[in-house]
Amino acid sequence: MSIRHQVRPIGAAALEELRARDDAGRDCVPYTDDEGGAPLRCCLRPSAAGERIALVAYAPLRRWAAETGADPGAYDEQGPVFLHAEDCGGPAEGGAYPFARPGVRRTARRYSARGHILGGRVLDLGDDPDGVLGQALDEAFDDPEVALVHVRAAEFGCFQFEVRRP
């Protein structure tokens, strides 16, 4: 099954900034990932053992708002994300929704063009992760007020990826 919505990794300009200083104002500190499996938001795949990666603070809504002129106010938040320490060329084309595995839970948080939360859903991805995510995104964008959706891990709220209005 191919995905129906354009999943967006962290953009190249933001990655360049984050690899120097993160959205919390801290210097980036790369390290060698000995185990692999870290969810990389630059290329939307798990890291491999031995890759150089970094864990940085990222404010996705704040960065989107800076592009669009929105004012998310109190909805602005930042959290930890993994990325390659150097440019990796971004994600491969096509394929499934990233970080979607059978049995995991995700939230699909909807935002207005002003950057305010319009609602969201907790999703049990069950045995059909791509189908469940695709349906949730279809439903979100059926509402004309929804400008973008952030998909997050349900348990810890970690940002997984962003989908903008088609």
N, C-alpha and C positions, 0 to 999 in steps of 0.2 A: 504494500500500500504506500503510495506517495503522500506526502503531507499536503494539505490544502491551504495552508497559511504560510506566509513568509516569516520564518523565524529569524530574528536579528541577533547576531553576536554583538559584543561590545565593538563599537566603531573604531577604525584605525586611529583617528586623532585622539580619541579618549584613551585608547591603549597606550599610545606614546606618552601621554601625560601620566597615566597610572604607573607606567614602568619607571617613572622618575619620582613622582610624589602622588600618593593616593588621595581620595576625596576626604579623608580625615586629616590631611596635611602631613602624613608620615612618609618618610623615604621608603621606597620599594627595596625589599631585601630578598633577592632571589636565593634559591637553594636547590639542591639536587633532590628530586623526588625518588627516594629509595624504593618505595612500594608501588607506585602507580595508582591510578584510579581516581585522582582528584578531578572534579568536573571543571574543565577549562572553558571559560566564557569567551575566550578569544576565537576558538575554533570549534566550540560546541561538541567536544568529545572528551572522554576520560584521558588523563595523562598516562604515559607509559613509564615504567620504572627507568630511572636514569635521566629523565628529562629535567631541564632547568625550568623551574616554575616560581611563582611568587603568590602569596596570599595578600590581597590588598583590600582596602575599604572602597566600596563603589556606591555611588548614589545615582541609580538609573533614572529616577523621575526628575531629579535636579538637572541632570544633563539633558534630558528630553525637553524640559521646560526652558532651558537656555537656548535650545534650537528653535523653539516654537513661540516663545514669549509668554508661555503659561506661568501661572503662579500657584504652585501646589501648596504653599503655606505649610501648615502643620503636617501635611501628608508626605512631605519630603523626608526621606530616611536613607540611611546608608547601611551597608552590611558587607560581610566578607565575601570575596570571590577569588577563585584561582585563575591565573592566566600564565601563559608562557612568558619567561623572562625576556625573550627576544621575539621579534616578529616571526610568526609561524605561517603567514599567508592566509589565515582565516579558515573557515570551514570548507569541507568538501561539498560539492553540489549534490542535491537530492537526498534521498534517504528518509529516515524516520525522524520524529520529533526527538531532539536530544535529551538525554538523561531520563528517558521514559522507559521504564522496565515494568514487566508484569508485577503486580502486587504493591507497587509504591503508591504513595499518596502525594498529590500536588494541589496547590490552590491556583485558581485562575482569577486574578484580581483585576477588575475593570476600572479604567480611569477615563474621565471626561477630557475634553480639549482644554479645560482650565487646569487640569492636573489633580482633580479631586476624585476620590474613590467613589465609584458608583455602585459597588457591590462586588461580590465574588462568590466562588464556589469551591468547596473542598471536593477533590476528585479522587476516587479510588480507581486507579488505572486498570485493576483487574487483569484479565488475560488479553485485553486488546488496548494497550496503551495509546497507540496512534489513533484508534477509533474514538476512544473516550476524549482525548485531547482535541481532536478535530471537531467532535460534536460540541464540546464546551466552547471552543473558539467560534464556531458557527453561531451558537446561541448568543455569545457575547456581542458579536458584530451585527446581529439582527437588530440590536438596539442602536439607533442612529446617533445617540449621545456618546457612545463608546468610541474613544479615539485610539486607545491602545490597551493591551492586556499584558500584565506581568505574570508569568508562570513561576511559581515558587515551590520549594519543598514544604510540605504541610507541617512536618514536625518542628523544624527550626526556622522556617520562613526564608531560607536562603534563596536568593534570586537565581533562577535557572536560565530564563531567556525572555525576550520581549517580542510581542507581535503587534504591529501597527495596523490600523484600518487599511484594508486592501484598496 
